[in-house]
């Protein structure tokens, strides 16, 4: 009977540990996604068309923790049109696909950034 009580206690301890691990993972996930979003915005700012600066200044990272989503975007009426038309002749090396291309070029590094952040957040203290 004593060993059965020990098993029950061990299971309760395990459930508590598992619940805490899930909470750490969720916190780490949003932190990792936010860092990745900030990096994508930083990289895209080097390519986004720059005339008056309004488009570049409209860039932001929005986090939606309840949906476990981070959204990176530029918010002007013409942001999508400029992004989707790389044939336009932009000034000073700026270009269309200013979000898509930096993600494609840096996908491995961004994935590693997410992995390292999750690993750091999951270390038991």
N, C-alpha and C positions, 0 to 999 in steps of 0.2 A: 504494500500500500504506500510506503514511503517513496518508492521510486515513481509511482504514478503521480504523486503530488509534485515531485521534482519535474516531471515531464510537463505537467500543466503549467507550472511556473515558467519553465523554459519556453514554452509556446507563447505565453503572454509577453515575455521579454522579447521574443522574436518579432511578434506583431508590432510592438512599440518601436523596435529598431527598424522594421520595415516601413512603418508609417513615417518615421523621421527621415529615412533615406529617400522616400518619395518626395517629401517636402523639400529636401535639399536639392534633389534633381530638378524639381519644378522651378525653384529659385535660380539655380544654375542655368537652366535652359533659357529663361528670359534674359538673364545677364549675358549669356553667350550670344543670343540672337540680337540683343541691343548693341553689343560690341561689334558684331558682324555688320549690322545695319549702319552704324556710325562709320565703319571702315568703307563700306560701299559708297556712302554719301561723300566721304573724303576723296575717294578715288574718282568718282564721277564728276566732282567739282572741277577736276583738271581737264575734263573733256566737254562739259556742258557749254553750249553756245553762249557767248558773252557779248552782249551789245550794250545794254543799259545796266546789266547786273540783276535785273528783276527776276529772271529765270533762276539764276544761280542762288539768289537770296531766298527763293521760295522753297528750296530743298529742305526736307526734314525727314526725320525718322519717327514714326509713330508706333508705340507699343500697345498691344491689346492682350494683356496677360490672361484674361478669361478665355480667350480663343487661342492662346499660345502662338500669337502671330506678331511679327514686326514688319512694318511696311515702310519702304524707302521710296520717296517720290519727290517730284517737283510739281508745284501747284500754281500754274498759270493757265489761262485759257488756251495757250499755244504750246504747252509743254509736250503733249502727246504728238502733235503734228511735227514738231522739230525733231523729236526722238525717232519717229518712224520714217523720216525722209533723209537718209544719210547722203542723198545725192545733192542736197542743198550745199551751196558754197559758203561755209562759215569762215569767220575771221580767225587768225592766229592759231591755226591748228585745232580749233574747236570743231565738234562734229556731231552728227546724229548718233543714235544708239549709245548715248552717253551714260546710260545706266546698264544696259545689256552687255556692252563690250567689257567694261571693267569687271563685271561679275564673271564673265567667261574667262577673261585673262587671269583672274586671281582666285578661281574656284577652289583650287587645292589649298592655297594659303588661307583662305577664309574658312574652309573646312577644318584645317589644322587649328586655327584660332578658336573655333567653336569647341573642338575636342579638348584643347588645353584648358579652356575656361571651365568646361564641365568637369574635367579631371581635378582641377584645383578646388572647385566648389564641393566635390564629392569626397575630398579627403576628410577623414574623421578627425575631429579635434578633441 
